[in-house]
Amino acid sequence: MLEKVEGIVIKTHDYSETHKIITIFSKKYGKITALARGAKKPRSRMAAVTQPFICGLFFIYLSKGLSTIQQGEVVDSFRQIREDIMKTAHAAYIVELTDKLLDKNDADVFIYKQLYQTLDWIAEKEESDIPIIMYELKLFKKGGFAPILDQCVRCGTKTGPYHFSVSEGGLLCHSCKQIDENAIFLPDALSKSLYVFHHVGLERIGTISMKTESKKLLRRLMDAYYDQYGGFFLKSKKFLKQIDRLS
């Protein structure tokens, strides 16, 4: 059946000399894989709307197998992302993570909106570390391996201070921290921030201010946590780490 679908292009690969196969994370149907005929031709009307990170309206013949895109129009190109290598790298990471952690045809309007808003933040602002962490946490929850951030993993106490334990899957209170000698201390403000980042949508966040050291610590924890539980190798993550080492 032919359907009008709003979605974000999260993956593309070439198919023959002129066609592409596109993975779209759609608002209504979740992930859809579809053939875009002629999309590799420079003058094709499909060329622009089938680029990575494009948010578009697509007319798609939906099929249990490979669907087919009949036509599409750009809703938001996120042009600034394509013009900056760091923005491109960060956007590539979150769409690859989305592709890996979401099942086909599993619609989730909340995750869709968070992806759109995170891409918009990356496009419009210089600093995107915290919005990316916010989106990661929501995807980790969707993938079934989110850390426990509202209480001690072992005893359930809701009183800090806490340490973050990758191996235990979340926070450990002062009495339980000896369970994991590698657990990292989190100041109260940082543990509370992590809880907010996990549960609050980006649309409710205005200006985000955090010390560079705190952002680096959270980044290190998120990377270690995904390496422990994520299960998928991410090319975009490897590229980001290479850029970080060079800088």
N, C-alpha and C positions, 0 to 999 in steps of 0.2 A: 504494500500500500504506500501511496505517496504521502509524506508527512512534512510539515513545516517545522523545522527543528532549530532552536537556538542552542548554540554550543561554542566551545573553545577548542581549537585545534591543538592537541597535545602530542601528536606524533605523525610523522609523514615518512614514507619511503617510496622510491621510484618503482614503477611497475611498467615494464617495457620502455620504449623510447619516448613515449608521449604521455603516459598516464601516471597517476600517483595513487597509492593507497593511504587513506587518511584515517587517523583515529581522532574522533571528536568526543569530548566529554560534554554531554548535553544536559540541559536543565531538566528535561522531561524523561529521557530514556537512559540516562547514565552513559557509559562508554559505548560508542558505535564505531565500527570499522566499515569504511565505505570506499568504493572505487570512484575516483574523480577522473573521468576521461578527458584527455587533452590538457590536463593541468600543467604539464611541463612545457607546453608551447608558450612562448613569450607573449603572444597576442591573445591567448585564450582568456576569456572572462573568468575562468576558474583559477587562473594563476595566482591572483592576488588573495582570494578568499581561502586558499588552501595552504597558506604559509603558517609556520609554527606561531603560536600565541594569538593568532587571529580569533576574535570573537565575531561570529557571524550568524546569519539566518540562512539555513540550508534547506533546500527541497530535496528530500531523500526518499528513494524507494527502499523501504525497510524490508529486510529479509533475515531469515534465521541464519543464513550463511553470510556472504559478502553483500552488503547493501550498495546502492549506487546513488551518487550525488548527481542530481539533474542540473541544479543551478544554486547559486548562493550570492549573498551580498554581505559586505563588511559592516558590522555594527561598531566595532572598535578595533583599530589596527595595533594599538599600543606601539606606535611608531618609535617612541623614544627608546624602547627596549632594543630594537634592532640597530640603533645608532650608537650603542655603547656596549663594549665587550663585557663589562662587569654585569650590567643589567641583563644582557643576553644570557650570561652564564648562570645567574641566579634564577632567571625565568626558566631556563632549560632544566635546572635542578627540580623546581617544584612541579613542572609538568611531567617530568620523568617519574618522580615519586608518585604523582597522582596515577599515572598509567600503571605503575607496578603494584600499587596497594589497593586499587579499586577493581572489583570484578566487572566483567562485561554486563551491560544492561541493568546495572544496579544504580537506580536513580537516587540522588541525594541532593535536594535543592540547597540545603545549608552548605554542604561542601562546595557545591558549584558556586554559590555566592561568595564564599570565602576565597576560592581560587580567583574569581574575577577581581575581587577587591585587592587581593595580594598582588596580582599582576598590575593593577592600576597604581598601587602604591609604588611598586618597583619602577614603573614608567615615570611617575610624576615626582618622586622624591629621591634624594641622594642616599639616604640611609634606609636600608630595608632589612637589617639583621633581625630585629624583633618581630616584624610581621611574618617573616619566613619561619621563625621559630613557632609563632602562634599557629601558622598553617600546618607545620609539621606535626605538632601535638594533636591537632584535630584529625590528621590522617592516621597517626599512630592509633588513636582511639578507634577509628573506622577499621583499621587493620587488626584490631583486637589485642594490641600489645602496648597500650598507653601506660605510662608510669603512674603510680599512686602518688598524688600530690596534695591530698587533703588530710592525711593522717599518717602515722607511722605504719609501715608495711607489716611489721611484726606484732606490735601490741595494740595498735589502733589509737594510740593517744593523739589528740589533736592539739597538743601543746608543744611548741618549739622550745629551744632551737632544734633544727634538723640537720642531718647530713643526707646527701643524695647518694644512693647506692645503685649502681648500674646492675650488679649481679642480683640484688634483691628486688629490683623493679620499682624503685621509688624512694620515698623518704624514710629515714630511720631517726628515731628520737635519740636523745642523749643517752638513755639507758640501754638502747638496743644497738648503738653504733658499733660496738665491738664485734658484732656479727660479721661485719665487712671492714677489714682493715684499710681497704682502698676507698671507702666512702668519703665524700668530699663535703666539708662543712659549707652550709649555706646560711648567710645572714637572714634574719627574719624577713626583711624587706624583699630579698631575692626569692625566698621560698614562696612568699605570698604572691609575688609577681608571676612566678611560674604557674601557680594555681589559676590566676586571672587569665594568663595567656592561653591556658588549656580550655577554659570554659567560656570565655567571652569572645564574641565575634569582632572582627577587625573594624567593622562599622561603628562600634561603640568606643573605639580608641581615638583620641585626638593626637596631640603631640606626644611622642614617646621620648623620654629622656632617661638615659642610663649610662653609667660610667663605662668606659671602654673595657676596663678589666672585668666588669660584670658580664658584659656582652661576650667577651672572649671565653669566660668560664662557662656560660650557658651553651655557647657553640660547641665547646669541647665535650660537655656532658651529652648534648643532643647527638653528636657524631658517635660517641662511644655507645650510647644507648641504641642507636639504629644498628650499629655494627653487631651488637649483641643479639638483637631481636628481629631486625628488619628482614633478613633472609635474601635480599636481592642486591646484586651488584649494580651500582649506578655509575655510568660513564660520566655523567655531569658532575657528580660529587668528586670524582677523581680529578677532573679538570679544575674545579674550584680549589681543591687542595694544592694543586700545582701552581695556580695563580697566587694563592696565599703565601706559599713558600717563596716565590719570586719577589713578592712585595715586602 
